[in-house]
C-alpha cells in the first residue's frame, strides 16, 4: 500500500465517534517513521493503513458485550516523526519528538496508544513513561518474533533490531513473548542477564503459558509493546520481517486481557505493520487489535471504579 491508495483518514474508527482532545480518555498517536527496516519496507504507511481499516471495525465488541467507543472518548493526534514523502528524520530527532509528545499525553492524563512505524520508535515511547514515572518501576512486556536485543545493527544502536537492548539499558525489567528468532549475541545476553523470555515453540507446547507469563511480570505497572510479527504470519502477513510460528489470535488476546486484569497497563504501542498491496487482512486485524486494547483498558478502569464505589458504602 502506498500513500496514493489511502483515503484522507485522520481518526480511529471514524469522525462520528471521535472525541476532542480535552474530552478524550484514549489518544491514538501515529508515528510513521521508517529508517532502518532490513527486509520488507513500508511500515511508515502502517499508521495510515490502521486508521483507514479501523473504519470497518464494529463498534460492538462481542467479547466485552459493549460498544466501547460510545462510552470512551478516543482522539487521534496528527502524525509525528513522519518519514513519508522522503522527508529525512534522524533517529535522534524521532526519539526526542516521540518522548516529548508521549510525555505530554501522559501528563494530560491520557491513555496513549502509539502506532508505528518501525519498532525503534518504542525506545522514545518508553523513555517518556520512564520520565513520567521516575520512582515507580514498570515492566516492558514485548510481543515479538525477534529479540531486538542487539547492541547495534548495520552501524546503528537505534536500529529496529536493537530497541529492546535500549530498554534493557534503561534498567527496566522486560518480559518477552513469542520470540522465535535471535542471534548468538542476543542468546548470550538473555543468559547473562537472566532475561524473561517465553519462546513461541515453548508457548505452543505449554497450555498454562499465559498464567506463567502473567506471574513472571515483576511490577504492577506494565507497558505493552506489540510488534505485529509476534503474531502468526498467517493472521498478519503484512509485516517487515515475518517468521513462521507465533501467537494465534485467541491465545494472544486472552493473554492481553489477563495482563489488563492483573496489572496496571500504563500505555501501549503497536508497531511494524507493512501493508500488502491489494490485501486488507493485516491492517484490519491490527485495527481490531487496537480496539481490543482500548476495550480491555476501559473494562478494567470501569471495574476499578465500581470497586471503589462499592467499598465506599
Secondary structure, DSSP 8 states (H G I E B T S, - for coil): --GGGS----STT-GGGB--TTT-SEEEEEE---S---SS--GGGHHHHHHHHHTTS-SEETTTTEEHHHHS-EEEE---S--GGG----HHHHHHHHHHHHHHHHHTT-EEEEEES-TTHHHHHHHHHHHHTTTS-EEEEEE-SB----S-BTTBTTSGGGHHHHHHHTT--EEEEEE-B--HHHHHHHHHHT-EEEEHHHHHH-TTHHHHHHHH--SSEEEEEEEGGGB-TTT---BSS--SS-B-HHHHHHHHHHHHHHSEEEEEEEE-B---TT--HHHHHHHHHHHHHHHHHHHHHHHHHHHHHHHT-
